[in-house]
Amino acid sequence: MHSEVVASRSAEHRDSRESRNGTPHLDAVSLAIIEQLQEDGRRPYAAIGKAVGLSEAAVRQRVQKLLDQGVMQIVAVTDPLTVGFRRQAMVGIHVEGDVESVADALTSMSECEYVVMTAGSFDLMVEIVCEDDDHLLEVINKRIRLIPGVRSTESFVYLKLKKQTYMWGTR
């Protein structure tokens, strides 16, 4: 028992270090915990502990630390259609000037579920989830296009969602 606590504390110390780029260093145990939760976000800590070789309490502490550090979130993922959002689109945005200020403005909009700065044809790609076409039009025409620095937009309306997973693991 004592050696498990010592090993757990030692592993927690290793896990708490940050890499050179400021992101948390994740050891093999933390990565295994993340993979367990990606398979089933409701998996009991005792079952995760068995799978990764830690006590339930040690897993609970690790999970809380991963949540606190922003490494992961545990959320319910819904199908937008089943909860009243009938229109989704990816919007490519060309920006003049400061891309980050436009990205910041977009992240404050509840309809924008995904905002990424890119090095491709567009400066930003934004996934929008709306109730219907009128709502999508309002978001693009009266809100996004009015953000200072937005030069143009191109919308890619989703006709059918074939695959959406969050199971890329931790590689």
LUMBA-465507 format. One record per atom (N, C-alpha, C, CB): y, z, x. Coordinates in steps of 0.02 Angstrom, whole numbers, padded with zeros to 5 digits, always signed. Each point is the difference from the previous one (the first is absolute). Glycine has a CB too. Example, Ala and Ser with C-alpha at 12.3 -4.5 7.8 and 13.67 -1.06 7.14 Angstrom:
-00284+00390+00660;+00059+00000-00045;+00060+00000+00045;-00059+00062-00095;+00112-00098+00077;+00059+00003+00042;+00055+00037-00039;-00032-00108+00059;
This chain:
-00060+00000+00042;+00060+00000-00042;+00062+00000+00043;-00062+00061-00090;+00063-00016+00141;+00059+00005+00044;+00012-00066+00036;-00021+00123+00015;-00032-00155+00009;+00009-00063+00037;+00027-00054-00046;-00094+00031+00077;+00075-00031-00142;+00026-00049-00048;+00076+00009-00009;-00112-00003-00059;+00134+00066+00054;+00071+00014-00008;+00038-00021+00063;-00026+00096-00076;-00001-00080+00134;+00032-00019+00063;+00002-00076+00006;-00040+00106+00055;-00015-00140-00071;-00001-00073+00002;+00050-00029-00049;-00121+00003+00034;+00125+00026-00093;+00047-00024-00051;+00071+00009+00024;-00082+00028-00090;+00098+00030+00117;+00069+00012+00025;+00016-00047+00057;-00008+00120-00034;-00040-00131+00079;+00011-00046+00056;+00011-00070-00026;-00071+00072+00074;+00031-00093-00123;+00008-00067-00029;+00067-00006-00035;-00124-00009-00013;+00145+00063-00022;+00064-00002-00034;+00057-00007+00050;-00046+00069-00092;+00040-00036+00150;+00052-00005+00051;+00003-00072+00026;-00017+00121+00033;-00041-00151-00018;-00001-00070+00023;+00029-00045-00053;-00101+00023+00070;+00084-00010-00133;+00023-00042-00055;+00075+00004-00011;-00112+00014-00052;+00143+00042+00073;+00071+00009-00015;+00045-00034+00049;-00030+00107-00050;+00004-00131+00106;+00042-00035+00048;+00025-00066-00029;-00064+00053+00094;+00120-00076-00067;+00026-00064-00021;-00010-00050+00056;+00085+00055-00077;-00094-00118+00058;-00005-00053+00051;+00070-00015+00026;-00103-00049-00056;+00107+00004+00102;+00064-00017+00031;+00050-00029-00049;-00061-00020+00105;+00038-00015-00156;+00046-00031-00048;+00020+00047-00057;-00051-00110+00028;+00033+00173-00023;+00021+00050-00049;-00046+00007-00060;+00113-00024+00036;-00165-00017-00040;-00047+00007-00055;-00052+00053+00017;+00018-00121-00033;-00044+00155-00017;-00050+00052+00014;-00062-00029+00034;+00042+00065-00098;-00068-00029+00147;-00063-00019+00032;-00056+00022-00047;+00048+00010+00119;-00093-00056-00135;-00055+00017-00045;-00066-00003+00039;+00064-00046-00100;-00099+00101+00101;-00064+00001+00034;-00054-00029-00047;+00035+00100+00069;-00096-00105-00042;-00055-00031-00038;-00015+00038-00064;-00048-00042+00107;+00056+00109-00107;-00015+00040-00059;+00051-00015-00055;-00051+00090+00072;+00114-00093-00055;+00051-00015-00051;-00010-00070-00028;+00081+00075+00058;-00098-00123-00015;-00013-00068-00024;-00060+00000-00047;+00047-00047+00107;-00098+00086-00092;-00059+00004-00044;+00018+00031-00067;-00074+00009+00101;+00117+00042-00100;+00022+00031-00063;+00038-00051-00042;+00008+00113+00056;+00036-00152-00025;+00038-00051-00036;-00048-00050-00032;+00097+00014+00079;-00147-00036-00041;-00048-00048-00027;-00038+00029-00060;-00011-00051+00114;-00008+00115-00109;-00034+00032-00056;+00043-00001-00063;-00062+00074+00082;+00127-00058-00074;+00045+00001-00057;+00017-00069-00026;+00048+00106+00045;-00050-00157-00001;+00011-00069-00024;-00058-00022-00044;+00067-00026+00104;-00127+00050-00089;-00058-00016-00042;+00006+00034-00068;-00071-00014+00103;+00094+00077-00103;+00006+00038-00062;+00052+00055+00011;-00121-00024-00032;+00180+00013+00005;+00055+00047+00008;-00012+00068-00032;+00074-00097+00004;-00126+00102-00046;-00016+00065-00032;-00061+00033+00032;+00047-00044-00106;-00070+00017+00163;-00059+00029+00033;+00015+00072+00020;-00034-00115+00043;-00011+00161-00058;+00011+00071+00017;+00004+00010+00075;-00061+00033-00104;+00104+00015+00124;+00008+00015+00071;-00065+00023+00032;+00119+00031-00023;-00161+00004-00015;-00065+00021+00027;-00043-00061+00019;+00006+00106-00070;-00006-00157+00028;-00039-00061+00014;+00029-00037+00060;-00031-00009-00122;+00097+00006+00126;+00032-00032+00057;-00018+00039+00063;+00095-00043-00072;-00092+00109+00068;-00017+00042+00057;-00070-00014+00026;+00076+00087-00044;-00124-00093-00001;-00068-00016+00021;-00003-00067+00036;-00044+00065-00097;+00081-00113+00071;-00001-00068+00029;+00032-00003+00069;+00002-00045-00115;+00050+00087+00126;+00037-00004+00063;-00013+00059+00047;+00087-00063-00061;-00126+00111+00040;-00017+00056+00043;+00051+00056+00004;-00063-00081+00063;+00100+00093-00117;+00048+00055-00003;-00014+00043-00061;+00087-00070+00060;-00058+00129-00060;-00004+00043-00059;+00046-00027-00054;-00028+00101+00072;+00016-00079-00133;+00044-00020-00055;+00073+00020+00014;-00097+00012-00080;+00107+00048+00107;+00068+00024+00015;+00033-00043+00052;-00035+00116-00029;-00002-00136+00081;+00028-00043+00052;+00019-00068-00027;-00069+00061+00085;+00028-00088-00130;+00016-00065-00032;+00063+00007-00042;-00123-00032-00001;+00127+00086-00038;+00059+00012-00041;+00063+00001+00043;-00071+00066-00082;+00068-00031+00139;+00058+00003+00045;+00017-00069+00028;-00030+00118+00029;-00020-00155-00008;+00011-00066+00027;+00032-00046-00052;-00099+00015+00077;+00072-00014-00137;+00026-00043-00053;+00073+00018-00014;-00115-00011-00051;+00131+00075+00047;+00068+00020-00014;+00047-00024+00056;-00042+00100-00064;+00018-00095+00125;+00041-00022+00058;+00011-00076-00004;-00046+00095+00070;-00005-00133-00086;+00007-00072-00006;+00049-00019-00055;-00118-00014+00041;+00116+00052-00096;+00048-00011-00054;+00071+00018+00022;-00091+00024-00084;+00099+00033+00116;+00065+00023+00023;+00031-00047+00051;-00037+00117-00020;-00004-00147+00063;+00024-00046+00051;+00014-00070-00027;-00064+00065+00084;+00047-00077-00148;+00010-00066-00029;-00050-00052+00023;+00119+00028-00007;-00175-00005+00037;-00052-00046+00022;-00035-00032-00059;-00016+00069+00103;+00009-00031-00157;-00035-00026-00060;+00029+00033-00062;-00105-00020+00067;+00087-00009-00124;+00014+00027-00066;-00065-00002-00039;+00124-00037+00003;-00132+00083-00049;-00056-00003-00045;+00030-00012-00069;-00075+00078+00071;+00062-00138-00099;+00031-00019-00063;-00051-00035-00045;+00112-00012+00058;-00095+00008-00122;-00039-00039-00047;+00028-00071+00000;-00027+00103-00072;-00015-00151+00085;+00022-00070+00000;-00019-00030-00067;-00014-00011+00126;+00063-00016-00161;-00012-00028-00066;+00002-00076+00001;+00049+00103-00051;-00075-00132+00000;+00008-00072-00013;+00064-00005-00041;-00127-00027+00003;+00180-00003+00024;+00064-00003-00036;-00005-00026-00072;+00054-00017+00110;-00098-00031-00122;-00006-00028-00067;-00022+00052-00051;-00028-00109+00051;-00016+00154-00031;-00026+00050-00046;+00049+00055-00017;-00111-00025+00044;+00165+00031-00004;+00049+00052-00013;+00068-00029-00021;-00059+00073+00082;+00058-00136-00106;+00060-00028-00031;+00045-00043+00044;-00005+00096-00069;-00017-00113+00130;+00040-00043+00043;-00033-00069+00002;+00040+00099+00070;-00012-00146-00107;-00031-00065-00012;+00022-00053+00051;-00005+00030-00120;+00053-00014+00163;+00023-00051+00047;+00007+00030+00070;+00059-00059-00093;-00091+00026+00141;+00006+00017+00070;+00021-00062+00038;-00087+00093-00009;+00125-00084+00062;+00020-00056+00041;+00013+00024+00071;+00050-00058-00100;-00061+00012+00147;+00021+00010+00069;+00064-00040+00007;-00120+00019+00045;+00171+00011-00017;+00064-00033+00008;+00017-00004+00074;+00039+00040-00114;-00029-00102+00138;+00023-00010+00069;+00076-00001-00001;-00105-00065+00031;+00135+00100+00017;+00073+00006+00001;+00028-00020+00068;-00006+00093-00085;+00056-00138+00084;+00038-00018+00059;+00062+00044+00001;-00044-00121+00001;+00059+00149+00058;+00055+00047+00007;+00050-00025+00051;-00076+00096-00032;+00139-00086+00018;+00053-00011+00049;+00023+00069+00024;+00038-00111-00054;-00037+00121+00119;+00022+00065+00025;-00057+00049+00007;+00110-00021-00053;-00096+00083+00038;-00045+00056+00011;-00059+00001-00049;+00097+00064+00045;-00156-00080-00020;-00060-00001-00041;-00018+00070-00024;-00042-00101+00063;+00051+00151-00019;-00019+00068-00018;+00040+00027-00058;-00032+00019+00118;+00095-00035-00123;+00040+00025-00056;-00023-00030-00066;+00098+00015+00077;-00118-00078-00075;-00028-00031-00061;-00067+00032-00017;+00059-00110+00026;-00101+00120+00025;-00066+00032-00011;+00010+00070-00029;-00049-00066+00095;+00098+00103-00070;+00013+00067-00027;+00020-00002-00073;+00035+00037+00114;+00007-00085-00132;+00020-00007-00070;-00059-00017-00045;+00113-00038+00038;-00158-00004-00013;-00059-00018-00039;-00048+00059-00008;+00011-00118+00042;-00018+00159+00009;-00047+00056-00005;+00023+00051-00052;-00030-00017+00119;+00094+00017-00136;+00024+00047-00050;-00013-00024-00071;+00088+00036+00080;-00111-00098-00088;-00014-00028-00067;-00071+00016-00020;+00083-00093+00019;-00092+00124-00077;-00067+00022-00021;-00048-00059-00010;+00053+00099-00054;-00027-00157+00037;-00043-00059-00010;-00029-00028+00065;+00068-00026-00101;-00037+00041+00156;-00023-00025+00065;-00053+00047+00028;+00113-00053+00023;-00175+00030-00025;-00057+00040+00021;-00016-00008+00074;-00045-00009-00116;+00068-00045+00144;-00019-00017+00069;+00059-00037+00030;-00125-00006-00027;+00152+00030+00081;+00056-00033+00034;-00017-00004+00074;+00084+00043-00085;-00084-00104+00112;-00018-00009+00070;+00048-00050+00033;-00121+00026-00026;+00144-00008+00085;+00040-00046+00040;-00049-00046+00037;+00097+00084+00013;-00083-00149-00013;-00047-00047+00030;+00034-00043+00054;-00063-00002-00107;+00021-00032+00146;+00024-00045+00051;-00017-00072-00018;-00013+00090+00086;-00001-00102-00149;-00020-00067-00022;+00057-00037-00033;-00115+00042-00015;+00098-00080-00036;+00050-00041-00036;+00052+00042-00035;-00086-00087-00015;+00067+00147-00005;+00046+00045-00035;+00015+00060+00044;-00046-00037-00112;+00103+00066+00101;+00019+00061+00035;-00035+00061-00030;+00111-00051+00030;-00120+00048-00096;-00032+00055-00037;-00049-00029-00051;+00101+00073+00015;-00155-00036-00026;-00046-00015-00055;-00004+00063-00042;-00068-00085+00068;+00075+00077-00134;+00003+00056-00046;-00047-00012-00058;+00120+00024+00033;-00164+00024-00047;-00043-00004-00059;+00035+00037-00056;-00106-00009+00070;+00111-00025-00127;+00035+00029-00057;-00049+00005-00058;+00111-00048+00037;-00110+00105-00071;-00042+00012-00059;+00047+00012-00059;-00097+00048+00069;+00091-00090-00121;+00046+00004-00058;-00039+00000-00065;+00088-00059+00066;-00052+00077-00119;-00031+00003-00067;-00014-00070-00028;+00058+00108-00020;-00013-00156+00033;-00008-00067-00026;+00046-00047+00038;-00030+00045-00114;+00032-00109+00093;+00041-00049+00034;+00075+00015-00004;-00088-00084-00025;+00111+00110-00032;+00071+00018-00006;+00019+00054+00050;-00003-00031-00121;-00041+00080+00129;+00013+00054+00047;+00001-00028+00072;-00056+00083-00078;+00009-00128+00094;-00002-00031+00067;+00065-00039+00013;-00126-00008-00007;+00148-00031-00042;+00062-00038+00006;+00059+00046+00013;-00047-00088-00076;+00050+00143+00039;+00055+00048+00009;+00000+00030+00070;-00005+00026-00123;-00054-00008+00148;-00005+00030+00066;+00022-00049+00054;-00094+00073-00040;+00069-00135+00036;+00017-00049+00052;+00073-00023-00006;-00120-00038+00001;+00140+00018-00061;+00066-00032-00009;+00058+00049+00000;-00058-00087-00064;+00050+00144+00034;+00056+00047-00008;-00001+00058+00049;+00001-00031-00119;-00056+00039+00156;-00002+00056+00046;-00012-00023+00072;-00042+00071-00093;-00014-00107+00105;-00015-00020+00069;+00052-00048+00027;-00121+00017-00023;+00137-00069-00015;+00047-00051+00024;+00071+00027+00009;-00070-00085-00056;+00085+00143+00027;+00066+00029+00007;+00006+00049+00059;+00013-00013-00122;-00069+00025+00156;+00002+00044+00059;+00039-00036+00056;-00111+00055-00032;+00161-00023+00060;+00037-00032+00055;-00047-00021+00057;+00101+00069-00029;-00095-00132+00051;-00042-00026+00053;-00057-00044-00024;+00029+00100+00064;-00047-00097-00129;-00053-00042-00025;+00028-00071-00008;-00056+00097-00061;+00026-00144+00099;+00023-00069-00002;-00038-00041-00052;+00030+00008+00121;-00096+00002-00125;-00040-00036-00049;-00066+00035-00010;+00054-00109+00032;-00087+00093-00088;-00065+00028-00015;-00047-00056-00022;+00051+00110-00034;-00115-00099+00044;-00051-00045-00027;-00055+00043-00029;+00026-00092+00085;-00042+00080-00148;-00048+00043-00036;-00068-00033-00005;+00094+00049-00065;-00145-00008+00074;-00070-00021-00006;-00031+00044-00054;-00008-00039+00123;+00007+00014-00184;-00024+00038-00057;-00076+00002+00001;+00102-00032-00069;-00130+00092+00060;-00072+00009+00000;-00028-00025-00067;+00008+00099+00080;-00058-00143-00076;-00034-00022-00061;-00061+00043-00014;+00041-00117+00021;-00075+00137+00032;-00059+00042-00008;-00013+00037+00066;-00049-00079-00087;+00038+00143+00082;-00015+00041+00058;-00076-00002+00011;+00102+00075-00019;-00124-00103+00074;-00072-00006+00013;-00027+00057+00043;+00013-00123-00009;+00028+00149+00054;-00024+00053+00044;+00059+00043+00022;-00097-00072+00039;+00087+00138-00044;+00049+00047+00026;-00039+00061+00021;+00094-00043-00075;-00100+00054+00141;-00036+00058+00024;+00042+00035+00053;-00110-00056-00023;+00090+00116+00036;+00031+00040+00053;-00055+00027+00045;+00098+00031-00075;-00147-00073+00088;-00060+00021+00036;-00003-00030+00070;-00059+00011-00109;+00115-00020+00142;-00002-00030+00066;-00026+00048+00053;+00095-00073-00034;-00106+00135+00014;-00028+00049+00047;+00052+00021+00051;-00113-00050-00016;+00089+00071+00074;+00045+00025+00051;-00009-00038+00066;-00002+00112-00055;-00045-00157+00057;-00014-00041+00059;+00013+00037+00063;+00028-00100-00063;
